[in-house]
Amino acid sequence: MSYPIGATIQEAGNIDRRFFVLVDGMVRLDDGIRARDFGPGVAFGDARSSGEELPVTATALSDVRTFVVPSLAMAWLAQHYPHIGVWLQKHPNEVPLAG
């Protein structure tokens, strides 16, 4: 998916069952305490299909392109390919998850 500069990709407090990987551009991830800027390769969103509120707001700092995986598919991948689940657990600062 593509988002223009300034677009809100996901908003903290909402339930959004998608997992994003930033392909191109810059995003700001803000959890209400601190905001950090990230480039290609960062992942964010609901990777577990937990149905919990998202902890971060993701805002496009430039035109961005993302690869989007439905959280149900991401949860299935993590269950069937344990190295994905391990990666998600080992890198929680790189992957702000919903729950």
N, CA, C and O atoms as a GROMACS GRO file, in nm:
protein
  396
    1MET      N    1   0.084  -0.116   0.000
    1MET     CA    2   0.000   0.000   0.000
    1MET      C    3   0.089   0.123   0.000
    1MET      O    4   0.202   0.119   0.048
    2SER      N    5   0.038   0.230  -0.054
    2SER     CA    6   0.110   0.356  -0.058
    2SER      C    7   0.037   0.460   0.026
    2SER      O    8  -0.086   0.462   0.032
    3TYR      N    9   0.115   0.545   0.091
    3TYR     CA   10   0.060   0.653   0.173
    3TYR      C   11   0.135   0.782   0.141
    3TYR      O   12   0.257   0.780   0.126
    4PRO      N   13   0.064   0.894   0.131
    4PRO     CA   14   0.131   1.021   0.104
    4PRO      C   15   0.190   1.079   0.232
    4PRO      O   16   0.153   1.039   0.343
    5ILE      N   17   0.281   1.172   0.217
    5ILE     CA   18   0.341   1.240   0.331
    5ILE      C   19   0.231   1.296   0.422
    5ILE      O   20   0.134   1.356   0.374
    6GLY      N   21   0.247   1.276   0.552
    6GLY     CA   22   0.150   1.324   0.650
    6GLY      C   23   0.036   1.229   0.681
    6GLY      O   24  -0.040   1.253   0.775
    7ALA      N   25   0.023   1.122   0.605
    7ALA     CA   26  -0.088   1.028   0.627
    7ALA      C   27  -0.068   0.948   0.756
    7ALA      O   28   0.045   0.913   0.792
    8THR      N   29  -0.177   0.922   0.824
    8THR     CA   30  -0.175   0.833   0.940
    8THR      C   31  -0.196   0.691   0.889
    8THR      O   32  -0.300   0.660   0.831
    9ILE      N   33  -0.099   0.606   0.911
    9ILE     CA   34  -0.105   0.468   0.864
    9ILE      C   35  -0.182   0.382   0.964
    9ILE      O   36  -0.265   0.299   0.926
   10GLN      N   37  -0.155   0.403   1.091
   10GLN     CA   38  -0.232   0.340   1.198
   10GLN      C   39  -0.234   0.437   1.315
   10GLN      O   40  -0.144   0.519   1.330
   11GLU      N   41  -0.338   0.428   1.398
   11GLU     CA   42  -0.352   0.521   1.510
   11GLU      C   43  -0.360   0.445   1.642
   11GLU      O   44  -0.437   0.349   1.655
   12ALA      N   45  -0.280   0.489   1.738
   12ALA     CA   46  -0.282   0.428   1.871
   12ALA      C   47  -0.424   0.430   1.926
   12ALA      O   48  -0.499   0.527   1.907
   13GLY      N   49  -0.460   0.322   1.994
   13GLY     CA   50  -0.592   0.313   2.054
   13GLY      C   51  -0.694   0.243   1.965
   13GLY      O   52  -0.799   0.200   2.013
   14ASN      N   53  -0.665   0.233   1.837
   14ASN     CA   54  -0.754   0.164   1.744
   14ASN      C   55  -0.718   0.016   1.737
   14ASN      O   56  -0.607  -0.024   1.773
   15ILE      N   57  -0.811  -0.064   1.690
   15ILE     CA   58  -0.784  -0.203   1.659
   15ILE      C   59  -0.771  -0.213   1.507
   15ILE      O   60  -0.864  -0.180   1.434
   16ASP      N   61  -0.657  -0.257   1.462
   16ASP     CA   62  -0.629  -0.267   1.319
   16ASP      C   63  -0.554  -0.396   1.298
   16ASP      O   64  -0.437  -0.406   1.337
   17ARG      N   65  -0.615  -0.493   1.240
   17ARG     CA   66  -0.554  -0.626   1.229
   17ARG      C   67  -0.469  -0.640   1.104
   17ARG      O   68  -0.491  -0.726   1.019
   18ARG      N   69  -0.370  -0.551   1.097
   18ARG     CA   70  -0.274  -0.558   0.986
   18ARG      C   71  -0.132  -0.544   1.043
   18ARG      O   72  -0.111  -0.478   1.144
   19PHE      N   73  -0.038  -0.606   0.976
   19PHE     CA   74   0.103  -0.599   1.010
   19PHE      C   75   0.173  -0.535   0.892
   19PHE      O   76   0.158  -0.581   0.778
   20PHE      N   77   0.249  -0.430   0.916
   20PHE     CA   78   0.313  -0.352   0.810
   20PHE      C   79   0.464  -0.371   0.813
   20PHE      O   80   0.525  -0.379   0.920
   21VAL      N   81   0.523  -0.378   0.696
   21VAL     CA   82   0.668  -0.368   0.680
   21VAL      C   83   0.692  -0.251   0.586
   21VAL      O   84   0.638  -0.248   0.475
   22LEU      N   85   0.771  -0.156   0.631
   22LEU     CA   86   0.799  -0.038   0.549
   22LEU      C   87   0.897  -0.075   0.438
   22LEU      O   88   1.007  -0.122   0.464
   23VAL      N   89   0.855  -0.052   0.315
   23VAL     CA   90   0.936  -0.085   0.198
   23VAL      C   91   1.017   0.036   0.152
   23VAL      O   92   1.134   0.023   0.116
   24ASP      N   93   0.954   0.154   0.154
   24ASP     CA   94   1.020   0.274   0.104
   24ASP      C   95   0.965   0.395   0.179
   24ASP      O   96   0.845   0.403   0.206
   25GLY      N   97   1.053   0.490   0.213
   25GLY     CA   98   1.011   0.612   0.279
   25GLY      C   99   1.046   0.611   0.428
   25GLY      O  100   1.123   0.527   0.475
   26MET      N  101   0.989   0.707   0.500
   26MET     CA  102   1.015   0.723   0.644
   26MET      C  103   0.882   0.733   0.718
   26MET      O  104   0.788   0.797   0.670
   27VAL      N  105   0.876   0.670   0.835
   27VAL     CA  106   0.759   0.679   0.922
   27VAL      C  107   0.802   0.721   1.061
   27VAL      O  108   0.914   0.695   1.104
   28ARG      N  109   0.711   0.786   1.131
   28ARG     CA  110   0.730   0.817   1.273
   28ARG      C  111   0.636   0.727   1.351
   28ARG      O  112   0.515   0.724   1.326
   29LEU      N  113   0.692   0.653   1.447
   29LEU     CA  114   0.614   0.570   1.538
   29LEU      C  115   0.613   0.639   1.672
   29LEU      O  116   0.718   0.662   1.732
   30ASP      N  117   0.493   0.672   1.721
   30ASP     CA  118   0.476   0.749   1.844
   30ASP      C  119   0.385   0.673   1.939
   30ASP      O  120   0.270   0.645   1.906
   31ASP      N  121   0.439   0.639   2.057
   31ASP     CA  122   0.358   0.566   2.156
   31ASP      C  123   0.300   0.658   2.263
   31ASP      O  124   0.247   0.611   2.363
   32GLY      N  125   0.310   0.789   2.242
   32GLY     CA  126   0.259   0.885   2.338
   32GLY      C  127   0.362   0.927   2.441
   32GLY      O  128   0.344   1.027   2.510
   33ILE      N  129   0.470   0.851   2.452
   33ILE     CA  130   0.579   0.885   2.543
   33ILE      C  131   0.699   0.933   2.464
   33ILE      O  132   0.763   1.032   2.500
   34ARG      N  133   0.729   0.863   2.356
   34ARG     CA  134   0.838   0.907   2.269
   34ARG      C  135   0.804   0.872   2.125
   34ARG      O  136   0.730   0.777   2.096
   35ALA      N  137   0.860   0.952   2.038
   35ALA     CA  138   0.842   0.931   1.894
   35ALA      C  139   0.978   0.900   1.835
   35ALA      O  140   1.078   0.963   1.868
   36ARG      N  141   0.979   0.802   1.745
   36ARG     CA  142   1.103   0.766   1.677
   36ARG      C  143   1.075   0.753   1.528
   36ARG      O  144   0.966   0.711   1.488
   37ASP      N  145   1.174   0.790   1.448
   37ASP     CA  146   1.162   0.785   1.304
   37ASP      C  147   1.235   0.663   1.250
   37ASP      O  148   1.345   0.630   1.295
   38PHE      N  149   1.173   0.596   1.152
   38PHE     CA  150   1.228   0.473   1.097
   38PHE      C  151   1.222   0.475   0.945
   38PHE      O  152   1.137   0.541   0.886
   39GLY      N  153   1.314   0.402   0.885
   39GLY     CA  154   1.317   0.387   0.740
   39GLY      C  155   1.281   0.245   0.700
   39GLY      O  156   1.229   0.168   0.780
   40PRO      N  157   1.310   0.212   0.575
   40PRO     CA  158   1.274   0.081   0.521
   40PRO      C  159   1.321  -0.035   0.608
   40PRO      O  160   1.432  -0.033   0.662
   41GLY      N  161   1.235  -0.134   0.619
   41GLY     CA  162   1.266  -0.254   0.696
   41GLY      C  163   1.199  -0.260   0.831
   41GLY      O  164   1.187  -0.368   0.889
   42VAL      N  165   1.154  -0.146   0.883
   42VAL     CA  166   1.087  -0.148   1.012
   42VAL      C  167   0.951  -0.215   0.996
   42VAL      O  168   0.885  -0.200   0.892
   43ALA      N  169   0.909  -0.287   1.099
   43ALA     CA  170   0.778  -0.353   1.098
   43ALA      C  171   0.698  -0.303   1.217
   43ALA      O  172   0.754  -0.277   1.324
   44PHE      N  173   0.568  -0.289   1.197
   44PHE     CA  174   0.482  -0.243   1.305
   44PHE      C  175   0.340  -0.291   1.280
   44PHE      O  176   0.306  -0.329   1.168
   45GLY      N  177   0.259  -0.288   1.383
   45GLY     CA  178   0.120  -0.329   1.369
   45GLY      C  179   0.088  -0.450   1.453
   45GLY      O  180   0.162  -0.482   1.546
   46ASP      N  181  -0.020  -0.516   1.422
   46ASP     CA  182  -0.068  -0.632   1.497
   46ASP      C  183  -0.021  -0.759   1.428
   46ASP      O  184  -0.073  -0.797   1.324
   47ALA      N  185   0.078  -0.823   1.488
   47ALA     CA  186   0.132  -0.945   1.428
   47ALA      C  187   0.068  -1.070   1.487
   47ALA      O  188   0.097  -1.181   1.441
   48ARG      N  189  -0.017  -1.053   1.587
   48ARG     CA  190  -0.071  -1.171   1.655
   48ARG      C  191  -0.222  -1.185   1.642
   48ARG      O  192  -0.279  -1.284   1.688
   49SER      N  193  -0.286  -1.090   1.582
   49SER     CA  194  -0.432  -1.090   1.571
   49SER      C  195  -0.496  -1.100   1.709
   49SER      O  196  -0.592  -1.176   1.730
   50SER      N  197  -0.442  -1.023   1.801
   50SER     CA  198  -0.488  -1.029   1.939
   50SER      C  199  -0.615  -0.948   1.961
   50SER      O  200  -0.686  -0.968   2.059
   51GLY      N  201  -0.643  -0.856   1.870
   51GLY     CA  202  -0.761  -0.773   1.885
   51GLY      C  203  -0.746  -0.667   1.992
   51GLY      O  204  -0.845  -0.606   2.033
   52GLU      N  205  -0.622  -0.643   2.038
   52GLU     CA  206  -0.598  -0.540   2.137
   52GLU      C  207  -0.573  -0.407   2.067
   52GLU      O  208  -0.542  -0.402   1.948
   53GLU      N  209  -0.587  -0.299   2.144
   53GLU     CA  210  -0.564  -0.166   2.087
   53GLU      C  211  -0.416  -0.150   2.051
   53GLU      O  212  -0.328  -0.198   2.122
   54LEU      N  213  -0.392  -0.083   1.940
   54LEU     CA  214  -0.256  -0.058   1.896
   54LEU      C  215  -0.187   0.041   1.989
   54LEU      O  216  -0.248   0.139   2.031
   55PRO      N  217  -0.060   0.016   2.021
   55PRO     CA  218   0.011   0.105   2.114
   55PRO      C  219   0.077   0.226   2.047
   55PRO      O  220   0.116   0.320   2.116
   56VAL      N  221   0.090   0.226   1.915
   56VAL     CA  222   0.160   0.336   1.848
   56VAL      C  223   0.079   0.393   1.733
   56VAL      O  224  -0.002   0.326   1.669
   57THR      N  225   0.104   0.521   1.709
   57THR     CA  226   0.054   0.587   1.589
   57THR      C  227   0.168   0.589   1.489
   57THR      O  228   0.280   0.626   1.524
   58ALA      N  229   0.141   0.550   1.367
   58ALA     CA  230   0.241   0.552   1.260
   58ALA      C  231   0.199   0.660   1.160
   58ALA      O  232   0.089   0.657   1.106
   59THR      N  233   0.290   0.754   1.137
   59THR     CA  234   0.264   0.866   1.047
   59THR      C  235   0.370   0.868   0.938
   59THR      O  236   0.489   0.852   0.966
   60ALA      N  237   0.328   0.888   0.815
   60ALA     CA  238   0.421   0.896   0.702
   60ALA      C  239   0.495   1.029   0.704
   60ALA      O  240   0.432   1.134   0.699
   61LEU      N  241   0.628   1.025   0.711
   61LEU     CA  242   0.710   1.146   0.706
   61LEU      C  243   0.748   1.183   0.564
   61LEU      O  244   0.799   1.292   0.538
   62SER      N  245   0.723   1.092   0.473
   62SER     CA  246   0.747   1.112   0.330
   62SER      C  247   0.643   1.024   0.260
   62SER      O  248   0.564   0.958   0.327
   63ASP      N  249   0.643   1.025   0.131
   63ASP     CA  250   0.560   0.927   0.061
   63ASP      C  251   0.618   0.789   0.096
   63ASP      O  252   0.739   0.769   0.087
   64VAL      N  253   0.533   0.696   0.136
   64VAL     CA  254   0.582   0.564   0.176
   64VAL      C  255   0.508   0.453   0.103
   64VAL      O  256   0.396   0.469   0.056
   65ARG      N  257   0.578   0.341   0.095
   65ARG     CA  258   0.516   0.218   0.045
   65ARG      C  259   0.536   0.112   0.153
   65ARG      O  260   0.643   0.102   0.212
   66THR      N  261   0.432   0.035   0.177
   66THR     CA  262   0.439  -0.070   0.277
   66THR      C  263   0.397  -0.203   0.217
   66THR      O  264   0.322  -0.210   0.119
   67PHE      N  265   0.447  -0.308   0.277
   67PHE     CA  266   0.400  -0.443   0.251
   67PHE      C  267   0.309  -0.475   0.368
   67PHE      O  268   0.350  -0.463   0.483
   68VAL      N  269   0.186  -0.516   0.341
   68VAL     CA  270   0.087  -0.538   0.446
   68VAL      C  271   0.047  -0.685   0.450
   68VAL      O  272   0.015  -0.746   0.348
   69VAL      N  273   0.051  -0.742   0.571
   69VAL     CA  274   0.010  -0.880   0.592
   69VAL      C  275  -0.105  -0.877   0.693
   69VAL      O  276  -0.090  -0.820   0.801
   70PRO      N  277  -0.219  -0.937   0.661
   70PRO     CA  278  -0.326  -0.947   0.762
   70PRO      C  279  -0.272  -1.016   0.886
   70PRO      O  280  -0.197  -1.113   0.876
   71SER      N  281  -0.310  -0.968   1.004
   71SER     CA  282  -0.254  -1.022   1.127
   71SER      C  283  -0.286  -1.171   1.145
   71SER      O  284  -0.206  -1.243   1.205
   72LEU      N  285  -0.400  -1.217   1.095
   72LEU     CA  286  -0.429  -1.360   1.103
   72LEU      C  287  -0.327  -1.441   1.025
   72LEU      O  288  -0.284  -1.547   1.070
   73ALA      N  289  -0.287  -1.391   0.910
   73ALA     CA  290  -0.185  -1.458   0.829
   73ALA      C  291  -0.050  -1.452   0.900
   73ALA      O  292   0.026  -1.549   0.898
   74MET      N  293  -0.018  -1.338   0.963
   74MET     CA  294   0.108  -1.324   1.036
   74MET      C  295   0.112  -1.420   1.154
   74MET      O  296   0.215  -1.483   1.179
   75ALA      N  297   0.001  -1.433   1.225
   75ALA     CA  298  -0.005  -1.526   1.338
   75ALA      C  299   0.013  -1.670   1.289
   75ALA      O  300   0.081  -1.750   1.354
   76TRP      N  301  -0.048  -1.704   1.175
   76TRP     CA  302  -0.031  -1.837   1.118
   76TRP      C  303   0.114  -1.862   1.081
   76TRP      O  304   0.169  -1.969   1.109
   77LEU      N  305   0.177  -1.764   1.018
   77LEU     CA  306   0.318  -1.778   0.981
   77LEU      C  307   0.406  -1.800   1.103
   77LEU      O  308   0.494  -1.886   1.102
   78ALA      N  309   0.382  -1.722   1.210
   78ALA     CA  310   0.462  -1.735   1.332
   78ALA      C  311   0.442  -1.872   1.396
   78ALA      O  312   0.535  -1.928   1.454
   79GLN      N  313   0.320  -1.926   1.386
   79GLN     CA  314   0.292  -2.057   1.444
   79GLN      C  315   0.358  -2.169   1.363
   79GLN      O  316   0.409  -2.264   1.421
   80HIS      N  317   0.356  -2.158   1.231
   80HIS     CA  318   0.408  -2.264   1.145
   80HIS      C  319   0.556  -2.250   1.112
   80HIS      O  320   0.620  -2.346   1.069
   81TYR      N  321   0.609  -2.132   1.131
   81TYR     CA  322   0.752  -2.106   1.107
   81TYR      C  323   0.808  -2.041   1.232
   81TYR      O  324   0.813  -1.918   1.242
   82PRO      N  325   0.849  -2.122   1.328
   82PRO     CA  326   0.888  -2.072   1.460
   82PRO      C  327   0.993  -1.961   1.457
   82PRO      O  328   0.995  -1.877   1.546
   83HIS      N  329   1.080  -1.959   1.356
   83HIS     CA  330   1.182  -1.854   1.352
   83HIS      C  331   1.118  -1.716   1.336
   83HIS      O  332   1.177  -1.617   1.380
   84ILE      N  333   1.001  -1.708   1.276
   84ILE     CA  334   0.931  -1.579   1.264
   84ILE      C  335   0.881  -1.536   1.402
   84ILE      O  336   0.897  -1.420   1.440
   85GLY      N  337   0.821  -1.629   1.476
   85GLY     CA  338   0.776  -1.598   1.611
   85GLY      C  339   0.891  -1.557   1.702
   85GLY      O  340   0.878  -1.464   1.781
   86VAL      N  341   1.004  -1.627   1.690
   86VAL     CA  342   1.122  -1.593   1.770
   86VAL      C  343   1.170  -1.453   1.734
   86VAL      O  344   1.204  -1.375   1.823
   87TRP      N  345   1.175  -1.421   1.605
   87TRP     CA  346   1.218  -1.288   1.563
   87TRP      C  347   1.127  -1.181   1.621
   87TRP      O  348   1.175  -1.078   1.668
   88LEU      N  349   0.996  -1.204   1.618
   88LEU     CA  350   0.902  -1.106   1.671
   88LEU      C  351   0.923  -1.085   1.821
   88LEU      O  352   0.909  -0.973   1.870
   89GLN      N  353   0.957  -1.191   1.894
   89GLN     CA  354   0.978  -1.179   2.037
   89GLN      C  355   1.114  -1.121   2.071
   89GLN      O  356   1.127  -1.052   2.172
   90LYS      N  357   1.216  -1.146   1.990
   90LYS     CA  358   1.351  -1.097   2.017
   90LYS      C  359   1.368  -0.949   1.985
   90LYS      O  360   1.458  -0.884   2.038
   91HIS      N  361   1.284  -0.897   1.900
   91HIS     CA  362   1.302  -0.759   1.854
   91HIS      C  363   1.179  -0.673   1.881
   91HIS      O  364   1.126  -0.610   1.790
   92PRO      N  365   1.132  -0.671   2.007
   92PRO     CA  366   1.010  -0.594   2.033
   92PRO      C  367   1.027  -0.444   2.013
   92PRO      O  368   0.929  -0.374   1.986
   93ASN      N  369   1.150  -0.393   2.025
   93ASN     CA  370   1.171  -0.250   2.002
   93ASN      C  371   1.168  -0.215   1.854
   93ASN      O  372   1.142  -0.100   1.818
   94GLU      N  373   1.195  -0.312   1.770
   94GLU     CA  374   1.189  -0.288   1.627
   94GLU      C  375   1.050  -0.316   1.572
   94GLU      O  376   1.015  -0.268   1.464
   95VAL      N  377   0.972  -0.392   1.646
   95VAL     CA  378   0.840  -0.430   1.599
   95VAL      C  379   0.736  -0.395   1.707
   95VAL      O  380   0.699  -0.481   1.787
   96PRO      N  381   0.690  -0.270   1.710
   96PRO     CA  382   0.588  -0.234   1.809
   96PRO      C  383   0.458  -0.308   1.779
   96PRO      O  384   0.392  -0.280   1.679
   97LEU      N  385   0.422  -0.401   1.864
   97LEU     CA  386   0.308  -0.485   1.840
   97LEU      C  387   0.185  -0.438   1.917
   97LEU      O  388   0.194  -0.355   2.007
   98ALA      N  389   0.072  -0.492   1.878
   98ALA     CA  390  -0.054  -0.454   1.943
   98ALA      C  391  -0.076  -0.532   2.072
   98ALA      O  392  -0.144  -0.482   2.162
   99GLY      N  393  -0.022  -0.646   2.083
   99GLY     CA  394  -0.049  -0.724   2.205
   99GLY      C  395   0.031  -0.848   2.213
   99GLY      O  396   0.019  -0.924   2.309
   0.00000   0.00000   0.00000
